[in-house]
Amino acid sequence: MSWSKFEYQLQTWLERGLDQRLRLAVTGLSRAGKTAFISALVYQLRHLNAQQQLPLLQVAREGRLLGCKRTHQPDLSIPRFPYDQALAAFYSQPPYWPQPTNGISEICLNLRYRPQTSLKRYLGEVASLQLEIVDYPGEWLLDLPLLEQDFITWSQTSIDYLQHHPQRRALAQTWWQGVEALDVLAPADEHKIAQLAALYTENLHQSKAAGFAWIQPGRFIMPADHAGAPILEFFPLPQLDKYSAEQIHQAAPDSLFALLQQRFEYYKNHLVRPFYKEHFSRFDRQIVLIDLLQALNAGHEKVLDTQMTLTQLLQSFRYGQRDFLRRLFAPRIDRLLFAITKSDHVTRDQDPALCQLLQNLLQDPLQDLRTDAVQLQIQPLASVRATQELILELSDGQKTPALKGHNLQGEVLTFYPGEVPKSLPSPDFWQTQGFEFVHFAPPSLHQEQALAHLRMDEALEFLLGDKLA
Amino acid sequence: MSWSKFEYQLQTWLERGLDQRLRLAVTGLSRAGKTAFISALVYQLRHLNAQQQLPLLQVAREGRLLGCKRTHQPDLSIPRFPYDQALAAFYSQPPYWPQPTNGISEICLNLRYRPQTSLKRYLGEVASLQLEIVDYPGEWLLDLPLLEQDFITWSQTSIDYLQHHPQRRALAQTWWQGVEALDVLAPADEHKIAQLAALYTENLHQSKAAGFAWIQPGRFIMPADHAGAPILEFFPLPQLDKYSAEQIHQAAPDSLFALLQQRFEYYKNHLVRPFYKEHFSRFDRQIVLIDLLQALNAGHEKVLDTQMTLTQLLQSFRYGQRDFLRRLFAPRIDRLLFAITKSDHVTRDQDPALCQLLQNLLQDPLQDLRTDAVQLQIQPLASVRATQELILELSDGQKTPALKGHNLQGEVLTFYPGEVPKSLPSPDFWQTQGFEFVHFAPPSLHQEQALAHLRMDEALEFLLGDKLA
């Protein structure tokens, strides 16, 4: 083999070995702003050189990011992420937040950059990174723990949750009464199951609308092809503890218990497992978006619900202790970003409090996670900055930071939005005072004005920086 | 082995060998009445003994059918056929035709009967047949021929079809102009493809609404999880014949041709093939419902469209000549019923004409099919009889048969609906005269009145009779 041929072979081999492709997964708890985040990410990378808005992204700061173009997605059966529609929404008069996506979607970018590392430079002046951004509902991630639960455990977990969340318990009241009246071991009436499942599903819809994040089983509220199929017609049984383990074990195949158990297993095998096999196991990086301000507004129970939901989500990234995941799917996510969105809805001096509140809520699970292989970052973020910050002088001469922006009714507001608590306040706090963080509309922009952000570059540096070195 | 043990073994083996399970597939061209048919089928079997309405079904006539109950479906991920909702529609005041189903659905019945054959009688006084009825869109069946077409062939077939159907061509005009302006070999713009695919899909929706049956690719109008995905964004290319085979063969991977070809193949492999593998290949019997009167009303082009569509459909059952199917999926459908629905919308003396018209339209493909292993029956059918037949005496003393029923506006009509032509009239006929078969509402019934039908028992005898012997 001649030297030049050897050199060529080496180069081919090195190119393959290098990180030329990255699958970035984006998910979030209900209404946390996934669509705004992905649109802003694509926008900022595509408008980088004109606007110099990403100083904390090293490759950009050093002027090494040369271009970003959209490319064809590899999996043709996944809906395309509606980037153009989202941008149109931001540049409308008046602007509005884009329609939330439903289910999974994808958008692909090709980033050309001048490499810094000697190995990559050896391969050429210009390198490229294929970035595949996958957007999926937080509920699908929340379904992951089902894979290691049997029907009895899941039933108990769900009932425990309802018993600790009085508002959710109240929403579920009609269903609860209906299901408690049934004999778990008697032959089941399919029609009755369908009715109760419809009530349970309705209860999940209402809970989501009321701002709760703990929505499980997640596919119940996004049925797609399975609307009206038995796979989406089961529910937990509150009365299971009235029966002995032996009674349950000997339940007849046509009993209510056996039928629900069969459907629960079917759901795991036909909906949850394929998602993890076909998608989750192929993600390289994950960002989870969380709207803490919305939870604070909604009250003590919603914050507890966020806490529990995030605790559950974190389990999906604990490969060390939970090696059943590794056995099943060999997941490879090595960086996990928790972004507290809409940080422009409070003044910037509140950023540390936002982080601290989340860290306090997740103290135990974070402790466990730190011993694992996953790198974790928690940060505030405003994908599309909706407010301006200014200093107000009060009548007594004191100065205070304030925000200026449009509320959803289009009125201009200038005010101090208040402080974020550093830890979970007691339930009393909401009875006497509570929180009222305003929800802002997107900023009104001319076509040539850029979308602004807060700390998007910090997020990008964490998620992509090492791949663009 | 003792004699009784041997007897037991033999019985088990025989039971397995006997036809204890039958998957009956129901499909139809647009609005042919699938929902009414399945509801009526279940209704008639479940109310058999009270009403004695099935004299042509041998097992019923001989009093050997003992009972029929609904059972759990084996595939939990398929939506349940909405039988209860359909019955509620028929027994409403005023009654209405049930909502059409969308996509696939299933309902299962267990039929208990006294066997007649000595072999089954040896096995017991009472035998049972598990009947699984699967309802799926005619468009899915129409997609089958794609499996043996490549993109170029499909493109030519689709363009030929449009050129022979001026109304369809007119509906597709905007799309056609847009696509003809493109260079097939130039790099494709994904955004442009998406726009043209949206126009093509819109054209399919309009065609279906206008009563055309030839809707292909069928998933375009029922996107389910794939709305907005590239798999549903392709279309035929009218300008292909301007290019040489070599030019096409050498098309670059990012050219319009290559991209559309890739998506076409993806569609076949990810949507068409799974349907045939998971469903079609497991059907035992098939009924195809056709509304010929609606086609006659709509004009010469719609009748031609029905003819072409049925000709294509018939190919799916020609295992003999087309053994690619047998190789791929080993389909096992051995009886195929073409039912000309709404036969109660004409007088009963027109039944032979209905059959003859269909036979004339399908002369060639039927000729081919008769040499194959599939048994075929063509018959008129009214799943839910909406009219009464009576004899009117005209002013000149002559007598004529007539129909009495409610039209969709709720008015009572009594009239002679006219004759069905025995063969396809010439286009002129529609210009001078045409057809105006009235669309009737379901009959108004009290709760204790039975749903009536026409020749449902004949259909059941063909589809199930031998399995209940």
Chai-1 contact restraints between the chains, C-beta under 6 A:
chainA,res_idxA,chainB,res_idxB,connection_type,confidence,min_distance_angstrom,max_distance_angstrom,comment,restraint_id
A,L76,B,P230,contact,1.0,0.0,6.0,A-B,restraint_1
A,L76,B,I231,contact,1.0,0.0,6.0,A-B,restraint_2
A,L76,B,R263,contact,1.0,0.0,6.0,A-B,restraint_3
A,L76,B,Y266,contact,1.0,0.0,6.0,A-B,restraint_4
A,S77,B,H226,contact,1.0,0.0,6.0,A-B,restraint_5
A,S77,B,A229,contact,1.0,0.0,6.0,A-B,restraint_6
A,S77,B,I231,contact,1.0,0.0,6.0,A-B,restraint_7
A,S77,B,H270,contact,1.0,0.0,6.0,A-B,restraint_8
A,I78,B,A229,contact,1.0,0.0,6.0,A-B,restraint_9
A,P79,B,G228,contact,1.0,0.0,6.0,A-B,restraint_10
A,P79,B,A229,contact,1.0,0.0,6.0,A-B,restraint_11
A,R80,B,G228,contact,1.0,0.0,6.0,A-B,restraint_12
A,A224,B,A224,contact,1.0,0.0,6.0,A-B,restraint_13
A,A224,B,D225,contact,1.0,0.0,6.0,A-B,restraint_14
A,D225,B,A224,contact,1.0,0.0,6.0,A-B,restraint_15
A,H226,B,S77,contact,1.0,0.0,6.0,A-B,restraint_16
A,G228,B,P79,contact,1.0,0.0,6.0,A-B,restraint_17
A,G228,B,R80,contact,1.0,0.0,6.0,A-B,restraint_18
A,A229,B,S77,contact,1.0,0.0,6.0,A-B,restraint_19
A,A229,B,I78,contact,1.0,0.0,6.0,A-B,restraint_20
A,A229,B,P79,contact,1.0,0.0,6.0,A-B,restraint_21
A,P230,B,L76,contact,1.0,0.0,6.0,A-B,restraint_22
A,I231,B,L76,contact,1.0,0.0,6.0,A-B,restraint_23
A,I231,B,S77,contact,1.0,0.0,6.0,A-B,restraint_24
A,R263,B,L76,contact,1.0,0.0,6.0,A-B,restraint_25
A,Y266,B,L76,contact,1.0,0.0,6.0,A-B,restraint_26
A,H270,B,S77,contact,1.0,0.0,6.0,A-B,restraint_27
